[in-house]
Amino acid sequence: MKKNRNIPFGYTMQKGEIIAEPTESQAVKDIFILIFDEKKV
């Protein structure tokens, strides 16, 4: 039976392990930087 998993954006499943996806994880980092920089203003 197939397992139902929700893997967050920025991660991928390889060989049964959840690992960071470099391109997507950089986008997530950039988004957080933009959000936190706006809140400092």
Phi, psi and omega in degrees: 000141180284136177278140179264109182236142173250106181264126182296154175301135182103356180230159177217162179258124176223126179054037177081005180241146176270122180232160179290136174265112189306313182294312182290321181293329176293322177297319179297316178300316180298320179297314179297320178298315179299317181296312183290326177294322179293325181286339179285336183286000000 
